[in-house]
Amino acid sequence: MSESPATLPPVLLHSEAELARDALATPLLARAVRLARWAGPETRVGAGGELVDEQLPAAAAELGLTDGAEGADEGDAAAFASEAWRVAVDTGLVEVQDADSDDADGSVAAGEELAQLTSGGPQDVLGIWLLALETVFADATVPDLEDLVDAIEDGGEIDFEALGWDPQGESDFLEGVLGNLYLLTAGGSAGDDGAVPLPALAASMIVPDDMGEPTDDVLEQVSDAMMRLDDQFRMLEPIGLVEYQPVDEALMADIDSEEPLPAAADDEDEDVTRYGMVRLTPLGLYGIRARMLEAGLDAPAVGDLADKGADTLLDGTAAFPQGAAQAEIVQWLARREPLGAARELLAAARGGDEGAPLRRLRCQQALSLVGGSAEPALRDVLDDPELGGLARVWLAEHGAADVPAPSQEMVFWLTIDTIAAQLAAEGNSEELQGLVEGLAAQHSGFFAAAWRVDHPATADVLEAMGRLHPDKRVAKEARKAAFKARSQQA
């Protein structure tokens, strides 16, 4: 895949039961199951396990693909039947039995996996679906059959150079595209309905990040990639990996012209959907993640931390997007009683290391979801220099009585800690800039006091405030305070 483990956001998956139902409902797997149940002692196969030509019409008829059904002519019906049969063989739904002699056809029997679809659990069904996906993925990276036949040399070997086909390169390219689609989907960067324009996906693999206006050569490469992906997504849709709106047929005619298809629509009024739109399905999200895990990548899913300790929860969600962190925390809390969860969270939030401020921010978010029964845990840490501030905030928000006022030292410490956490979570965001401007405006002597705060991140926070504040005078004051803080820490 094209993304490093550190950049992969957690995904919220449907339950295995829901995904298994989706898998069984995919057109291609459903056809494969139907053919596996149709096959019997009279079914004949070739040396590679493929149905012999004489059997294809009957197989197509079993799938209801004759006489123009589903818009398929006779040739398409045979191709669909052949594809479904190949999936049945590769997934173990049918077992091929070799012929007794070289000039005889082989036969088939029901495979062990066929029974798993009805007697097995959701994981068994999903395992079969993943095998089917592997077959379709491999097919999607193979050139057209006519081109393949033309490239076979006299000795039966494929002349890859004449074909212009790099098998590993094709596989890596499609893996990369699917990885980018996964990242856009998991990170919430896809459209409102999760659909991504095909030109954007193609360009993500070809156009360098630092390139301004793409050159004609790059645009031509994007156009070629779009056409390859159009074919590949058409193949991947029947297995349920994606929902795909193909490239407009009127635009396909431009392939033969000298003009490349645009990498993106420049005209705001142009309908970008004409260039193809692809959406990763919930089943597809599961499938791509499974492939990532098999490849050794760290692809977290919401719920992975539900049975871990609070320290693992707070550290693990530190880099999560806000929505994913909230969902993970909700699942973690659901397995614990409120008071015990609050005590565990507060204990894990302590520390003076670089990641501690963000742990305390996640702790605050978790505690906001805990009911009033957690109050004793918050009162226990009122005198804690690291936790006393957030405890007072929680108690005040829950209408608790007799909450002692914080000291000025605690207020400043909590302010520095909060900004440090926001910097770690979001960087120099507009929200943080607004917070910085508000602090400087409300407290005229803020920087004179802030540099004295005994917090490991004091100097870094003041430097950031100097970068973020638009007023040059205030920014200079912040930088001077940061210098004093560093001198004090030295």
KOLPADO-363410 format. One line per field, with one value per residue (C-alpha): x, z, y; residue number from 0; chain. Coordinates in nm, 2 decimals. Example, Ala and Ser with C-alpha at 12.3 -4.5 7.8 and 13.67 -1.06 7.14 Angstrom:
REM residues 2
px [1.23/1.37]
pz [0.78/0.71]
py [-0.45/-0.11]
n [0/1]
chain [A/A]
END
This chain:
REM residues 490
px [0.00/0.11/0.07/0.29/0.15/0.18/-0.06/-0.34/-0.64/-0.86/-1.17/-1.52/-1.62/-1.96/-2.01/-1.89/-2.24/-2.34/-2.03/-2.09/-2.45/-2.31/-2.05/-2.31/-2.52/-2.24/-2.33/-2.01/-1.99/-2.36/-2.31/-2.01/-2.22/-2.50/-2.27/-2.11/-2.45/-2.54/-2.22/-2.25/-2.09/-2.16/-1.98/-1.66/-1.36/-1.03/-0.68/-0.68/-1.02/-1.21/-1.55/-1.52/-1.67/-1.97/-2.07/-2.07/-2.41/-2.57/-2.38/-2.49/-2.85/-2.82/-2.73/-3.01/-2.77/-2.91/-3.15/-3.03/-3.09/-2.91/-2.83/-2.58/-2.55/-2.44/-2.07/-2.10/-2.31/-2.04/-1.78/-1.98/-2.03/-1.66/-1.57/-1.81/-1.68/-1.32/-1.42/-1.59/-1.28/-1.03/-1.24/-1.28/-1.65/-1.59/-1.31/-1.15/-1.07/-0.81/-0.89/-0.77/-0.60/-0.44/-0.71/-1.01/-1.19/-1.17/-1.47/-1.57/-1.72/-1.86/-1.58/-1.55/-1.60/-1.94/-2.09/-1.92/-2.14/-2.44/-2.29/-2.00/-1.99/-1.94/-1.56/-1.58/-1.80/-1.56/-1.26/-1.42/-1.51/-1.15/-1.03/-1.28/-1.15/-0.79/-0.91/-1.08/-0.79/-0.55/-0.78/-0.81/-0.43/-0.41/-0.43/-0.71/-0.72/-0.66/-0.35/-0.23/-0.28/-0.09/0.20/0.25/0.56/0.60/0.72/0.41/0.59/0.44/0.65/0.60/0.81/0.60/0.29/0.41/0.29/0.47/0.27/0.42/0.40/0.03/-0.04/0.14/-0.04/-0.38/-0.28/-0.17/-0.49/-0.70/-0.47/-0.54/-0.91/-0.90/-0.71/-0.96/-1.25/-1.11/-0.99/-1.32/-1.17/-1.40/-1.72/-2.03/-2.14/-1.79/-1.74/-1.41/-1.37/-1.17/-0.94/-0.84/-0.75/-0.55/-0.37/-0.29/-0.06/0.10/0.11/0.39/0.28/0.51/0.39/0.20/0.03/0.06/0.24/0.08/0.29/0.16/-0.20/-0.16/-0.04/-0.34/-0.57/-0.42/-0.44/-0.81/-0.89/-0.71/-0.89/-1.22/-1.18/-1.05/-1.33/-1.59/-1.43/-1.41/-1.77/-1.94/-1.74/-1.87/-1.54/-1.66/-1.97/-1.86/-2.01/-1.81/-1.66/-1.92/-1.93/-1.92/-1.58/-1.44/-1.44/-1.17/-0.93/-0.86/-0.80/-0.47/-0.62/-0.57/-0.86/-0.82/-0.69/-0.97/-1.25/-1.13/-1.47/-1.68/-1.99/-1.86/-2.01/-1.71/-1.91/-1.89/-1.52/-1.61/-1.69/-1.59/-1.69/-1.54/-1.82/-1.83/-1.73/-1.46/-1.32/-1.30/-1.14/-0.87/-0.79/-0.75/-0.51/-0.31/-0.29/-0.17/0.10/0.22/0.08/-0.07/-0.43/-0.62/-1.00/-1.22/-1.27/-0.92/-0.85/-1.17/-1.02/-0.69/-0.59/-0.65/-0.28/-0.30/-0.64/-0.50/-0.18/-0.35/-0.61/-0.36/-0.32/-0.68/-0.91/-1.16/-1.45/-1.26/-1.11/-1.46/-1.60/-1.31/-1.35/-1.73/-1.66/-1.39/-1.63/-1.91/-1.71/-1.64/-1.83/-1.81/-1.62/-1.35/-1.31/-1.26/-1.00/-0.81/-0.82/-0.70/-0.41/-0.31/-0.33/-0.04/0.31/0.56/0.66/0.60/0.28/0.12/-0.07/-0.25/-0.32/-0.49/-0.69/-0.82/-0.88/-1.10/-1.29/-1.35/-1.45/-1.71/-1.89/-1.89/-2.19/-2.21/-2.12/-1.76/-1.75/-1.55/-1.26/-1.24/-1.25/-0.96/-0.73/-0.83/-0.49/-0.30/-0.09/-0.14/-0.50/-0.65/-0.74/-0.93/-1.10/-1.24/-1.36/-1.54/-1.70/-1.82/-1.97/-2.16/-2.30/-2.10/-2.11/-1.82/-1.56/-1.26/-1.13/-0.81/-0.49/-0.35/-0.06/-0.29/-0.49/-0.17/-0.04/-0.37/-0.36/-0.01/-0.11/-0.42/-0.24/0.03/-0.23/-0.40/-0.07/0.00/-0.35/-0.41/-0.09/-0.13/-0.50/-0.74/-0.91/-0.58/-0.50/-0.83/-0.76/-0.42/-0.56/-0.83/-0.58/-0.35/-0.65/-0.81/-0.49/-0.26/0.01/-0.02/0.33/0.49/0.35/0.33/0.71/0.74/0.50/0.67/0.55/0.78/0.61/0.60/0.87/0.73/0.38/0.50/0.70/0.39/0.19/0.45/0.41/0.03/-0.05/-0.11/-0.01/0.37/0.40/0.22/0.41/0.74/0.63/0.55/0.89/1.07/0.87/0.97/1.34/1.30/1.13/1.41/1.67/1.49/1.47/1.85]
pz [0.00/-0.06/0.29/0.59/0.90/1.09/0.85/0.86/1.07/1.26/1.08/1.22/1.09/1.07/1.28/1.14/1.12/0.90/0.69/0.64/0.52/0.28/0.15/0.08/-0.11/-0.35/-0.70/-0.78/-0.46/-0.49/-0.84/-0.73/-0.45/-0.69/-0.94/-0.66/-0.55/-0.92/-0.99/-0.97/-1.09/-1.46/-1.44/-1.65/-1.61/-1.79/-1.66/-1.49/-1.32/-1.56/-1.69/-2.04/-2.32/-2.35/-1.99/-2.00/-2.16/-1.88/-1.61/-1.76/-1.77/-1.40/-1.33/-1.54/-1.78/-2.11/-2.35/-2.27/-1.90/-1.70/-2.04/-2.12/-2.47/-2.51/-2.50/-2.18/-2.01/-2.07/-1.94/-1.63/-1.57/-1.62/-1.37/-1.11/-1.15/-1.11/-0.78/-0.67/-0.74/-0.58/-0.27/-0.21/-0.27/-0.52/-0.53/-0.86/-0.91/-1.17/-1.47/-1.47/-1.81/-1.99/-2.26/-2.03/-1.85/-1.47/-1.24/-0.93/-0.59/-0.33/-0.14/0.24/0.23/0.08/0.40/0.60/0.43/0.62/0.92/0.99/1.16/1.01/1.02/0.80/0.55/0.55/0.50/0.19/0.07/0.11/-0.10/-0.37/-0.35/-0.40/-0.72/-0.86/-0.76/-0.95/-1.26/-1.24/-1.29/-1.60/-1.95/-2.19/-2.30/-2.67/-2.58/-2.37/-2.64/-2.89/-2.64/-2.59/-2.76/-2.95/-2.64/-2.45/-2.24/-2.21/-2.37/-2.10/-2.29/-2.60/-2.39/-2.20/-1.88/-1.55/-1.33/-1.00/-1.11/-1.20/-0.86/-0.67/-0.86/-0.78/-0.42/-0.40/-0.55/-0.30/-0.02/-0.11/-0.14/0.21/0.35/0.21/0.34/0.68/0.72/0.62/0.32/0.06/-0.04/0.18/0.04/0.06/-0.32/-0.47/-0.83/-1.04/-1.18/-0.82/-0.74/-1.06/-1.00/-0.64/-0.78/-1.06/-0.99/-0.76/-0.44/-0.51/-0.87/-0.94/-1.29/-1.43/-1.76/-2.07/-2.02/-1.67/-1.77/-2.04/-1.78/-1.56/-1.85/-1.91/-1.55/-1.54/-1.82/-1.65/-1.32/-1.50/-1.62/-1.28/-1.07/-1.31/-1.21/-0.84/-0.80/-0.84/-0.54/-0.33/-0.27/-0.42/-0.56/-0.90/-1.14/-1.47/-1.69/-1.92/-2.25/-2.44/-2.28/-2.36/-2.73/-2.63/-2.57/-2.94/-2.97/-2.91/-2.61/-2.27/-2.03/-1.76/-1.42/-1.26/-1.38/-1.39/-1.47/-1.15/-1.35/-1.51/-1.38/-1.23/-1.19/-1.57/-1.52/-1.28/-0.91/-0.67/-0.32/-0.08/0.07/0.44/0.31/0.10/0.40/0.59/0.29/0.23/0.60/0.60/0.31/0.49/0.81/0.61/0.45/0.80/0.82/1.13/1.03/1.35/1.39/1.64/1.92/1.91/2.25/2.43/2.63/2.70/3.00/3.03/2.96/2.63/2.55/2.61/2.43/2.14/2.07/2.09/1.72/1.63/1.46/1.70/1.59/1.60/1.94/2.07/1.93/2.07/2.42/2.41/2.35/2.62/2.88/2.79/2.94/3.27/3.57/3.58/3.91/3.84/3.48/3.61/3.86/3.59/3.34/3.59/3.70/3.33/3.26/3.49/3.36/3.25/2.92/2.58/2.52/2.86/2.77/2.49/2.72/2.97/2.69/2.59/2.96/2.98/2.67/2.83/3.16/2.99/2.89/3.25/3.47/3.82/3.99/3.90/4.13/4.41/4.17/4.06/4.42/4.51/4.27/4.35/4.52/4.24/4.05/3.71/3.75/3.99/3.72/3.50/3.80/3.89/3.54/3.54/3.88/3.78/3.46/3.65/3.90/4.20/4.52/4.73/4.45/4.57/4.35/4.17/4.26/3.99/3.96/3.88/3.62/3.43/3.45/3.31/3.03/2.92/2.94/2.73/2.46/2.45/2.40/2.12/1.95/1.96/1.84/1.56/1.51/1.43/1.37/1.33/1.65/1.84/1.70/1.82/2.17/2.17/2.07/2.33/2.61/2.52/2.50/2.83/3.04/2.98/3.20/3.07/2.93/3.23/3.44/3.19/3.15/3.52/3.49/3.59/3.30/3.06/2.76/2.87/2.64/2.34/2.40/2.43/2.11/1.94/2.07/1.92/1.58/1.59/1.72/1.43/1.63/1.60/1.94/2.12/1.92/2.02/2.38/2.36/2.20/2.48/2.74/2.56/2.58/2.96/3.01/2.83/3.03/3.35/3.24/3.15]
py [0.00/0.35/0.49/0.43/0.28/0.61/0.79/0.54/0.66/0.41/0.29/0.23/-0.11/-0.27/-0.58/-0.91/-1.03/-0.73/-0.77/-1.14/-1.07/-0.81/-1.06/-1.33/-1.07/-0.96/-1.06/-1.25/-1.46/-1.53/-1.66/-1.87/-2.03/-2.10/-2.27/-2.47/-2.60/-2.67/-2.87/-3.24/-3.57/-3.48/-3.14/-3.16/-2.94/-2.88/-2.93/-2.59/-2.66/-2.44/-2.55/-2.70/-2.50/-2.74/-2.67/-2.29/-2.25/-2.47/-2.28/-1.94/-2.07/-2.17/-1.81/-1.67/-1.50/-1.62/-1.46/-1.11/-1.14/-0.87/-0.71/-0.99/-1.14/-1.50/-1.42/-1.21/-1.48/-1.74/-1.50/-1.42/-1.79/-1.86/-1.59/-1.71/-2.07/-1.96/-1.79/-2.11/-2.31/-2.06/-2.02/-2.40/-2.40/-2.68/-2.93/-3.02/-3.39/-3.47/-3.69/-4.06/-4.00/-3.70/-3.70/-3.71/-3.42/-3.38/-3.38/-3.18/-3.23/-3.00/-2.83/-2.81/-2.43/-2.46/-2.60/-2.32/-2.06/-2.21/-2.38/-2.15/-1.82/-1.47/-1.51/-1.82/-1.63/-1.33/-1.56/-1.71/-1.36/-1.25/-1.54/-1.43/-1.08/-1.21/-1.38/-1.07/-0.85/-1.08/-1.08/-0.70/-0.66/-0.89/-0.74/-0.81/-1.17/-1.08/-0.88/-1.17/-1.43/-1.20/-1.18/-1.56/-1.68/-2.00/-2.18/-2.09/-1.82/-1.47/-1.20/-0.93/-0.68/-0.71/-0.68/-0.38/-0.54/-0.55/-0.79/-0.67/-0.30/-0.34/-0.51/-0.24/0.03/-0.10/-0.17/0.20/0.33/0.12/0.23/0.60/0.53/0.37/0.66/0.92/0.71/0.65/1.01/1.16/1.33/1.17/1.34/1.36/1.02/0.88/0.90/1.00/1.13/0.88/1.16/1.25/0.88/0.85/1.18/1.07/0.80/1.00/1.38/1.47/1.65/1.94/1.99/2.30/2.28/1.93/1.90/1.75/1.44/1.40/1.46/1.19/0.95/1.04/0.98/0.64/0.55/0.65/0.42/0.13/0.21/0.23/-0.13/-0.24/-0.09/-0.24/-0.58/-0.50/-0.38/-0.72/-0.86/-0.57/-0.39/-0.06/0.11/0.25/0.50/0.44/0.71/0.86/0.67/0.99/1.07/0.73/0.83/1.09/0.80/0.78/1.16/1.34/1.53/1.36/1.35/1.62/1.52/1.72/1.94/2.30/2.44/2.46/2.41/2.09/1.76/1.58/1.26/1.22/1.12/0.83/0.82/0.54/0.47/0.21/0.01/-0.10/-0.45/-0.29/-0.10/-0.43/-0.60/-0.34/-0.33/-0.71/-0.69/-0.42/-0.63/-0.93/-0.71/-0.62/-0.26/-0.12/-0.04/0.03/-0.01/0.15/-0.10/-0.24/-0.07/-0.15/-0.43/-0.25/-0.04/0.33/0.40/0.22/0.39/0.75/0.68/0.50/0.76/1.05/1.06/0.97/1.22/1.36/1.15/0.82/0.90/0.97/0.64/0.44/0.60/0.52/0.15/0.15/0.30/0.06/-0.22/-0.05/0.09/0.47/0.53/0.26/0.39/0.75/0.64/0.44/0.73/0.99/0.76/0.71/1.09/1.18/1.24/1.50/1.34/1.49/1.30/1.37/1.69/1.51/1.21/1.46/1.61/1.26/1.19/1.51/1.39/1.05/1.19/1.42/1.10/0.96/1.02/1.19/0.86/0.93/1.24/1.08/1.00/1.37/1.50/1.27/1.45/1.81/1.87/1.70/1.97/1.79/1.68/1.93/2.18/1.94/1.79/2.14/2.18/1.85/1.91/2.26/2.13/1.86/2.11/1.98/2.18/2.30/2.30/2.49/2.78/2.70/2.89/3.13/2.89/2.60/2.82/2.90/2.54/2.41/2.68/2.58/2.21/2.27/2.46/2.20/1.93/2.13/2.18/1.80/1.72/1.98/2.18/2.55/2.53/2.83/2.72/2.73/3.07/3.20/3.06/3.23/3.57/3.54/3.46/3.75/3.99/3.89/3.88/4.18/4.03/3.68/3.64/3.80/3.53/3.24/3.20/3.11/2.81/2.49/2.28/2.09/2.24/2.61/2.73/2.54/2.68/3.04/3.00/2.87/3.16/3.39/3.22/3.22/3.57/3.81/4.12/4.17/4.34/4.06/3.79/3.95/3.95/3.58/3.50/3.69/3.50/3.17/3.27/3.34/3.00/2.82/3.00/2.90/2.54/2.53]
n [0/1/2/3/4/5/6/7/8/9/10/11/12/13/14/15/16/17/18/19/20/21/22/23/24/25/26/27/28/29/30/31/32/33/34/35/36/37/38/39/40/41/42/43/44/45/46/47/48/49/50/51/52/53/54/55/56/57/58/59/60/61/62/63/64/65/66/67/68/69/70/71/72/73/74/75/76/77/78/79/80/81/82/83/84/85/86/87/88/89/90/91/92/93/94/95/96/97/98/99/100/101/102/103/104/105/106/107/108/109/110/111/112/113/114/115/116/117/118/119/120/121/122/123/124/125/126/127/128/129/130/131/132/133/134/135/136/137/138/139/140/141/142/143/144/145/146/147/148/149/150/151/152/153/154/155/156/157/158/159/160/161/162/163/164/165/166/167/168/169/170/171/172/173/174/175/176/177/178/179/180/181/182/183/184/185/186/187/188/189/190/191/192/193/194/195/196/197/198/199/200/201/202/203/204/205/206/207/208/209/210/211/212/213/214/215/216/217/218/219/220/221/222/223/224/225/226/227/228/229/230/231/232/233/234/235/236/237/238/239/240/241/242/243/244/245/246/247/248/249/250/251/252/253/254/255/256/257/258/259/260/261/262/263/264/265/266/267/268/269/270/271/272/273/274/275/276/277/278/279/280/281/282/283/284/285/286/287/288/289/290/291/292/293/294/295/296/297/298/299/300/301/302/303/304/305/306/307/308/309/310/311/312/313/314/315/316/317/318/319/320/321/322/323/324/325/326/327/328/329/330/331/332/333/334/335/336/337/338/339/340/341/342/343/344/345/346/347/348/349/350/351/352/353/354/355/356/357/358/359/360/361/362/363/364/365/366/367/368/369/370/371/372/373/374/375/376/377/378/379/380/381/382/383/384/385/386/387/388/389/390/391/392/393/394/395/396/397/398/399/400/401/402/403/404/405/406/407/408/409/410/411/412/413/414/415/416/417/418/419/420/421/422/423/424/425/426/427/428/429/430/431/432/433/434/435/436/437/438/439/440/441/442/443/444/445/446/447/448/449/450/451/452/453/454/455/456/457/458/459/460/461/462/463/464/465/466/467/468/469/470/471/472/473/474/475/476/477/478/479/480/481/482/483/484/485/486/487/488/489]
chain [A/A/A/A/A/A/A/A/A/A/A/A/A/A/A/A/A/A/A/A/A/A/A/A/A/A/A/A/A/A/A/A/A/A/A/A/A/A/A/A/A/A/A/A/A/A/A/A/A/A/A/A/A/A/A/A/A/A/A/A/A/A/A/A/A/A/A/A/A/A/A/A/A/A/A/A/A/A/A/A/A/A/A/A/A/A/A/A/A/A/A/A/A/A/A/A/A/A/A/A/A/A/A/A/A/A/A/A/A/A/A/A/A/A/A/A/A/A/A/A/A/A/A/A/A/A/A/A/A/A/A/A/A/A/A/A/A/A/A/A/A/A/A/A/A/A/A/A/A/A/A/A/A/A/A/A/A/A/A/A/A/A/A/A/A/A/A/A/A/A/A/A/A/A/A/A/A/A/A/A/A/A/A/A/A/A/A/A/A/A/A/A/A/A/A/A/A/A/A/A/A/A/A/A/A/A/A/A/A/A/A/A/A/A/A/A/A/A/A/A/A/A/A/A/A/A/A/A/A/A/A/A/A/A/A/A/A/A/A/A/A/A/A/A/A/A/A/A/A/A/A/A/A/A/A/A/A/A/A/A/A/A/A/A/A/A/A/A/A/A/A/A/A/A/A/A/A/A/A/A/A/A/A/A/A/A/A/A/A/A/A/A/A/A/A/A/A/A/A/A/A/A/A/A/A/A/A/A/A/A/A/A/A/A/A/A/A/A/A/A/A/A/A/A/A/A/A/A/A/A/A/A/A/A/A/A/A/A/A/A/A/A/A/A/A/A/A/A/A/A/A/A/A/A/A/A/A/A/A/A/A/A/A/A/A/A/A/A/A/A/A/A/A/A/A/A/A/A/A/A/A/A/A/A/A/A/A/A/A/A/A/A/A/A/A/A/A/A/A/A/A/A/A/A/A/A/A/A/A/A/A/A/A/A/A/A/A/A/A/A/A/A/A/A/A/A/A/A/A/A/A/A/A/A/A/A/A/A/A/A/A/A/A/A/A/A/A/A/A/A/A/A/A/A/A/A/A/A/A/A/A/A/A/A/A/A/A/A/A/A/A/A/A/A/A/A/A/A/A/A/A/A/A/A/A/A/A/A/A/A]
END
